[in-house]
Amino acid sequence: MAGLKALGRQPGVDFALTGFDDISEAAICSPALSTVQTRPRECGRQAAIMVLERLAQPAQASARYVSPVEFKIRDSSPPPMKPLTS
């Protein structure tokens, strides 16, 4: 955001910006940074479970874990546009 401001651009108006992991500074910077919030502790827990399962049963099929995320829209990006209707 500092780089955009240095170029005379306004984050959230001229450019939409999005961060990742919802660090605490995201909500308090100016403008507040839109972000994708993840659950790293849950991802680590699932990874440990999968490793232990693989060690117990090496021939088992590969497993997949898809972590839920939440997109927090703040001032650094405008709200999503409504779809055009015909």
Secondary structure as UniProt FT lines:
FT   HELIX           2..6
FT   TURN            7..8
FT   TURN            12..14
FT   STRAND          18..20
FT   HELIX           24..28
FT   STRAND          34..37
FT   HELIX           40..56
FT   TURN            58..59
FT   STRAND          70..72
FT   TURN            75..76
//
